[in-house]
Amino acid sequence: MVKHQDRALDHIFAALSDPTRRALIARLGEKDSLSVSELAAPFSISLPAIMKHLDVLTDAGLIVREKTGRTVSCRLTAQPMEQAMNWLNRYAQFWSESFDRLAAFVEDKPWSTQPPTSPKVQPRAQASPSRDGSARGRTKSSRPGRKPSN
């Protein structure tokens, strides 16, 4: 049973991951039922692209399509969203309790408002004169038998 629920949640969250599909869901949330052409009207994508998005939402169980004559209408279904909300609420409770514990810990230990003092930085030692001189006095090496060009 757990595996089936995990797969269902995967489909729900995958369907909701796309902004176009979330916008379709939002439009369906405003009205009880809308035809596919009404749903597609504000979008600048093709009707076949909208149909593919609706297929994903249908496969996830988030919407139901009903055909009456030549008109296909869509409406939201609540059950999959309830599953997703239950899953999210369980983890929201976990994180809320964790943040409450963190807040209690922080409130018990007063924080210093002054910046931490940094260790004093020792000035770097300068390179020895012998190293500086040796780098300047070198000539470019060349292949054997050739003189370097100036």
C-alpha positions in Angstrom: 0.0 0.0 0.0 2.8 2.4 0.8 4.4 1.9 -2.7 1.1 2.7 -4.4 0.7 5.9 -2.3 4.3 6.9 -3.0 3.7 6.5 -6.8 0.5 8.5 -6.6 2.3 11.3 -4.7 5.1 11.2 -7.3 2.5 11.7 -10.1 0.8 14.5 -8.2 3.9 16.5 -7.4 5.3 15.9 -11.0 2.1 17.2 -12.4 2.2 20.3 -10.1 5.8 21.0 -11.0 5.0 22.7 -14.3 3.8 26.3 -14.1 1.3 25.9 -17.0 -0.3 22.9 -15.2 -0.5 24.9 -12.0 -2.2 27.8 -13.9 -4.7 25.3 -15.4 -5.4 24.0 -11.9 -5.8 27.6 -10.6 -8.3 28.4 -13.4 -10.3 25.3 -12.6 -10.3 26.4 -8.9 -12.1 29.6 -9.9 -15.0 27.8 -11.6 -16.7 24.4 -11.0 -16.1 23.2 -14.6 -14.6 24.6 -17.7 -14.4 23.4 -21.3 -11.0 22.6 -22.8 -11.3 25.6 -25.1 -12.2 27.9 -22.2 -9.2 26.6 -20.2 -6.8 27.1 -23.2 -8.0 30.6 -24.0 -5.5 32.7 -22.0 -2.5 30.6 -22.9 -0.2 31.4 -25.8 0.5 27.7 -26.4 -1.3 25.4 -28.9 -4.4 23.4 -28.1 -2.5 20.1 -28.5 0.0 21.3 -25.9 -2.8 22.2 -23.5 -4.3 18.7 -24.2 -0.9 17.1 -23.2 -0.9 19.1 -20.0 -4.4 18.0 -19.3 -3.4 14.4 -19.9 -0.7 14.7 -17.2 -3.2 16.3 -14.8 -5.7 13.5 -15.5 -3.1 10.7 -15.1 -2.2 12.3 -11.7 -5.9 12.2 -10.7 -6.0 16.0 -10.2 -8.8 16.6 -12.8 -11.6 14.7 -14.4 -12.6 15.2 -18.0 -16.2 14.6 -19.1 -17.5 14.7 -22.7 -20.9 16.0 -23.5 -21.6 15.9 -27.2 -18.5 17.6 -28.8 -17.6 19.6 -25.7 -15.0 18.2 -23.2 -15.2 19.9 -19.8 -12.7 19.6 -16.9 -13.2 19.8 -13.2 -10.9 19.4 -10.2 -10.9 16.3 -8.0 -10.1 16.8 -4.3 -8.8 13.4 -3.2 -5.3 13.5 -4.7 -4.8 17.0 -3.4 -5.8 15.8 0.1 -3.1 13.1 -0.1 -0.5 15.7 -1.1 -1.7 18.1 1.7 -1.6 15.3 4.3 2.0 14.5 3.2 3.0 18.1 3.3 1.4 18.8 6.7 3.2 15.8 8.2 6.5 17.4 7.2 5.4 20.9 8.0 4.7 19.7 11.6 8.2 18.1 11.8 9.9 21.3 10.5 7.8 23.5 12.8 8.8 21.5 15.8 12.4 21.6 14.7 12.3 25.4 14.3 10.6 25.7 17.7 13.5 23.8 19.3 16.0 25.9 17.5 14.3 29.1 18.6 14.3 27.9 22.2 18.0 27.0 22.0 18.8 30.4 20.6 16.8 32.3 23.2 18.6 30.5 26.0 22.0 31.6 24.7 22.3 35.4 24.2 24.0 36.3 21.0 26.7 38.9 20.9 25.9 41.9 18.8 29.5 42.8 18.4 31.4 41.2 15.5 33.9 38.5 16.5 37.5 39.7 16.9 39.8 38.4 14.2 43.3 37.2 15.0 46.0 39.7 14.3 47.5 39.2 10.9 51.3 39.0 10.7 52.8 40.9 7.8 54.2 38.7 5.1 57.9 38.4 5.0 59.4 39.9 1.9 61.3 37.6 -0.6 65.0 37.4 -0.1 67.1 39.6 -2.4 68.9 36.6 -3.8 65.6 35.1 -5.2 64.5 38.4 -6.7 67.9 38.9 -8.5 68.0 35.3 -9.8 64.6 35.6 -11.6 65.5 38.8 -13.3 69.0 37.6 -14.6 67.7 34.6 -16.5 67.5 34.4 -20.2 64.9 32.4 -22.1 66.1 28.9 -23.0 66.1 27.8 -26.5 66.5 24.6 -28.4 70.1 23.3 -28.6 72.0 24.8 -31.5 69.8 27.9 -31.7 70.5 31.4 -30.4 67.7 33.2 -28.7 66.3 36.0 -30.8 66.0 39.5 -29.3 
